[in-house]
Amino acid sequence: MASINLEDVKEFAEGAKVEIYIHDQEGGDQAPAVKKAIKKVLLCPDKTHLRFYFDDFYFLAVPLESDVSWSDHQWAAFDSGSGLTYTFKKVQVL
C-alpha cells in the first residue's frame, strides 16, 4: 500500500460516479454502500484529511495518513487509527 497522492486521487475520482463502502477492521455492523458522484477532491484546511465532495457542501473526509491501494476502477484507503477502510468503486455507466 502507498500513501495518498492528491493528484492521483483527483484523476481517479473527480467527475466519477462511485459506490462508496466503509468497512471496519473488526467486522462489525457495516453501512450499506452508497452511490454518489464525486464533484471535487480537496485537502481540508489543516491538511490532515482528503475531502471527497458530493456537491458544494457535503463531503466524506479520509485521513491523509491512510494506506492506499488502487486500480483503474477502485480506490481504497485504510486508516489504521480508526480501523476503517474507505473503498470507492467506479460505477459503470451504460
N, C-alpha and C positions, 0 to 999 in steps of 0.2 A: 504494500500500500504506500501511497505517496501523500505529500501534504497538499493543501488546496492552492491551486493556481487560478487567480481571478479571471484571467483572460481565457483560459481553457474552459472554465465553467460558463462564462458568458457565451462562448462559441457553441457549447453544448445546449444551453438552456434558454437563452433569450429568444422569445418568439415561439418556443416549442410548447406543444400540448403534452402533458405528462400525467402519469399516475404516480402519486406520492404515497410511500409506505414508511411508517415509523415503527421500528421494532425494538424491544428492549432485550438486553443480553440474557435476562433471567427467564425469558419465555413466558412471561405473564400475559395478562389481558392485552390484546392488540386492537388498536383502532382500525377500522376498515380503510382500504385505500381510497384516496380521493383523486378525481381527475381535475386538473387545473391547467390553465395556460400561464406560462411564465412571461410576464411583461418585461421585467428587467432584473438584473443581478447587480447588487452594490455592496460595498463594505459598510458596516454600521459605523456611526461616528467615532466610537472608541477603538475601532479596528480589531475587535475581538471575534466578530461573527460576520458571516456572509448572509446577506438578506436576499431571498428569492421573492420578488414582488409579484402578486397576482393582479394588482391594479395599483393606483397611486397611493393607497393607504395600507392595505393588508399584505403581510409578508410572513414567510417562515424563516427563522434565523438558524443557521448551522454554525457551530463553533469552528473558528479557523484552525484550531489545534487538532481537528479531526483527521483521521487517516482515510484516504480516498482511494477508491478503485473505480474505473470507468471504462466504457466501451462506446461504440457509436450510438447505442440505444439505451444505455443505462449508466447512471452516475450514482455512487453510494459513498457515504461518509460515516465513519464510525467514531463516535465521541466516547473515549474511554472514561472520562469523568462522570458522565451520566449513564453510560452503558447503552446508549441509544444508537441505532443505525438508521440513517435517513437515506432512502432509496428513491430515485427519480427514474422512471422508465418512460421513454418516449412512446406516445400512443400513435399507432399507425392511422393515418387519415386516408380513407379510400375515396 
